[in-house]
Amino acid sequence: MRIEIAKDVCIGAGQCALTAPGVFTQDDDGFSELLPGREDGAGDPLVREAERVCPVQAITVHD
């Protein structure tokens, strides 16, 4: 699995970090980023849910 975050689309709603806190966090400006070493989703089943709940569809998960 590979996760992409469209930084130019993200609005910093934080739904990804709330949904899958083991994979996503927010940077100092409040925008989404992946935790170090979690670029592959680390097998977290909530990654796809985080993709789904993003209000601007800034997250894309590739198998």
Backbone hydrogen bonds, N-H to C=O, Kabsch-Sander energy under -0.5 kcal/mol:
donor,donor_aa,acceptor,acceptor_aa,energy
2,R,62,H,-2.8
3,I,39,E,-1.4
4,E,60,T,-2.9
6,A,58,A,-3.2
7,K,5,I,-1.3
9,V,6,A,-1.9
10,C,6,A,-2.2
18,L,14,G,-1.9
19,T,15,Q,-2.1
20,A,16,C,-3.1
23,V,20,A,-2.0
24,F,20,A,-2.5
25,T,33,E,-2.8
27,D,31,F,-3.1
30,G,27,D,-2.1
33,E,25,T,-2.3
35,L,23,V,-3.1
38,R,35,L,-2.2
41,G,38,R,-2.3
43,G,40,D,-0.6
44,D,41,G,-2.6
47,V,44,D,-1.5
50,A,46,L,-2.3
51,E,47,V,-2.1
52,R,48,R,-2.0
53,V,49,E,-2.4
54,C,50,A,-0.9
57,Q,54,C,-1.2
60,T,4,E,-2.5
62,H,2,R,-3.3
62,H,60,T,-0.5
